């Protein structure tokens, strides 16, 4: 499975702040300095509580920490986890493969029209998926593919 997760003092403070502001318990906290964001993992079914009515909890948290806040709902199944993380409405399928060298790879199949939304601006969503898939499931890479549409010949 994935490596054991160690939290810094700052991450533990952020998780405590998250719980005080939202009333939901954060399962994990990942600071992404490249994207100037903090990603919180919440347990299944606690997303609504964490977001708050009209997103009030998240807005409050963003004002306090002065960074973007993103929430991800945790799931024990890596396929469900990645599907939810990358927007389940836009994803056709997620496959987890083991490569010859023993490492794991996730392949996310999306419609070509939706690929940009799933990847995110500057690869923001794809990077989040890679970070969390590796942290929780030992998945080394996440590929977001869109099958080519067959061309019709007349």
N, C-alpha and C positions, 0 to 999 in steps of 0.2 A: 504494500500500500504506500501512500505518500509519506513524506518525512514528518516527524513530529513537529507540531507548530509551536513556536516560541514567540511570545509577545513581549514587546519592549514596554518600559514604564509608560511612555507616551501613548502607546496603543491601549494599554489598560486604562489610562485616564480617559481616553476618547470613548472607550466602551462604557465606562461608568457615566460619563456625560450623556452618551446616547441613551442609556437606560433612564437617567433622570429626566431627560427632555421628552422621550417618546413613551416611556412606560413599558417598552418591549426590551427583551434581553438580546443583546448582540452575541452571536455565537463566535464571531471573529471580526477582526478589524485589519484592513490592509491599507497602508498609506502608499499612494502612488504619486511620487513627487514629479514624475515626468508630466503627468496630466493634471497636477495640482488638485488631486481629489482624495477622498477617503471612502473606501468601500467597506460597508458593513454587511455581514452575513447574518440573516435572521432565520429563526426556525420556521419550518413549514407552517403556514396558516397565520403567521404573525405580521405579515407585510402591511396589512391595513392599519393595524395598531401603530406600527413603526412610522408609517407615512403621515398619519393624522388626517383629520377632516380637511379637505382641500389642500393637502400637503403642508399644513401648518408646522408639524414637527420637523420636517426636513428643512423648511425655510428657516426656522429658528436655529437649528443646528448649523446651517451654512453661515448664518450671521455670526454665530459664536466662534466657530473655528476658521472662518474666512477662507474656506475651500469648498469645492463642490462635494456634495455628499451623494453617494450612490448606494442603493440597497440591492441585495441579491438574496433570494429565498433559497435556503439550503435544501438539498435532497440527497439521500444516500445513493441513489441511482445516478451515475454520471451522465447517462443519456437524458434523463429528465432534468437534471441540474443544468446541463448545457442548453437544452431546449428552452427552459424558462429564462435563463440568463441572457440568451441572445434574441428573445422575442418569439415565443411559441407560435404566434400567428403567421410568422414569415418563414418558418423552417419546415421543410418537407420531411427530413430524416436526419438522424445522427447515428453514425456508426463508429464503434470503437474497435480499432485493429491493433494487433500486436505485431510489431515489425520483427524482422529476422534477428536484429541485435537485442531483442527482448524489450525494447521501449514501446510505450503505447502511444497511439495517435488517434485523435478524434477527427472524423470527417463530417462536416456539417453541410448538408445539401439544401440549397435555397434556390428559389426562382431567380433567373438572371435579373429581372426587374427589381427585386428586393435586396440584391447583394449589397448595394451601397448602404442601405439602412442597417443591415445586419452587421457589416464590418464597422460602420460608424466613421465619423469625421476623423481623419488621420489615423484610422485603425483603432480608435478608442475602445469600441466594444470587443473587437477581436483580441486586443491586448488583455483586456479584463478576463476574457474567457481563457486565454492561455495561462495567465497568472493563477487563476483559481483552480483550473483543471489540474495543473501541476501540483499545486499546494495540497489539494484534497484527494486526488485520484492517481497521482503519479503519471499523468498524461503529459508527455513531452511536447507535443505540438497539436495545434488545432487548425485544421485546414477548412476554409469556407469556400465551397465549390458550388458552381451553378452549372447544371448540365446544358450542353448546347442544344438548341431546339433543332429538330430535324427540318431540313429545307424541303419544301414541296417542289417537285419538278412537274412541269406542265407538258 
